[in-house]
């Protein structure tokens, strides 16, 4: 399962998903709690999240962390890592 997390509102995330035909669920983290816990921001007042990813295994453990994500290369990298988990 792939989930995205955004600091945006439900309405903004829905508009984004519709506009770009985004096939994954987008979770709203308007309070920045997930962003702070996973290192996507360092302050609860952050205007935006850093673009990072985590591969989480079936037991809920972090199998890989990607502190800097290149949108063009990232999907292939995650798929290759997931095949090894």
C-alpha positions in Angstrom: 0.0 0.0 0.0 1.3 3.5 -0.8 0.2 6.5 1.2 1.1 10.1 0.9 1.1 12.6 3.7 0.7 16.3 3.2 0.3 19.3 5.4 -2.6 20.4 3.2 -6.3 20.3 4.1 -8.6 17.5 3.0 -10.0 19.8 0.3 -6.6 20.8 -1.1 -5.5 17.1 -1.2 -8.7 16.1 -2.9 -8.2 18.9 -5.5 -4.6 17.8 -6.1 -5.6 14.1 -6.5 -8.4 15.0 -8.9 -6.2 17.4 -11.0 -3.3 15.0 -11.4 -5.3 11.7 -11.3 -3.2 10.8 -8.3 -3.9 7.0 -7.6 -2.8 6.9 -4.0 -4.4 7.9 -0.7 -3.3 11.3 0.6 -3.4 11.7 4.4 -3.7 15.2 5.9 -1.2 16.2 8.6 -2.3 19.7 9.2 -0.9 19.6 12.8 2.5 18.4 11.5 2.6 15.5 14.0 3.5 12.9 11.4 5.9 15.3 9.7 7.7 15.9 13.0 7.8 12.2 13.9 9.3 11.1 10.6 11.6 14.1 10.1 9.8 15.8 7.2 9.9 19.0 9.2 11.7 20.3 12.3 9.0 22.7 13.4 5.2 22.5 13.9 4.9 25.8 12.1 6.7 24.5 8.9 5.0 25.8 5.7 5.8 22.6 3.8 7.2 19.1 4.3 10.6 18.0 3.0 10.1 15.4 0.2 11.1 12.2 2.0 9.9 8.5 1.9 10.0 5.5 4.1 9.5 1.9 3.0 7.7 0.1 5.8 7.6 -3.7 6.0 4.6 -5.9 6.8 5.5 -5.9 10.5 5.4 -2.1 10.5 9.1 -1.6 10.8 11.1 0.9 8.7 12.9 -1.2 6.1 14.5 1.8 4.2 14.6 5.5 4.6 15.0 8.0 1.8 15.9 11.4 3.2 16.1 13.1 -0.2 13.8 12.0 -3.0 14.3 12.5 -6.7 10.8 12.1 -8.2 12.2 10.8 -11.5 14.3 8.0 -9.9 12.5 7.3 -6.7 9.8 4.8 -7.8 12.4 2.4 -9.3 14.6 2.7 -6.2 11.7 1.8 -3.9 10.5 -1.0 -6.0 14.0 -2.5 -6.1 14.3 -2.2 -2.3 10.8 -3.6 -1.7 11.7 -6.7 -3.7 14.5 -7.3 -1.2 12.4 -6.9 1.9 
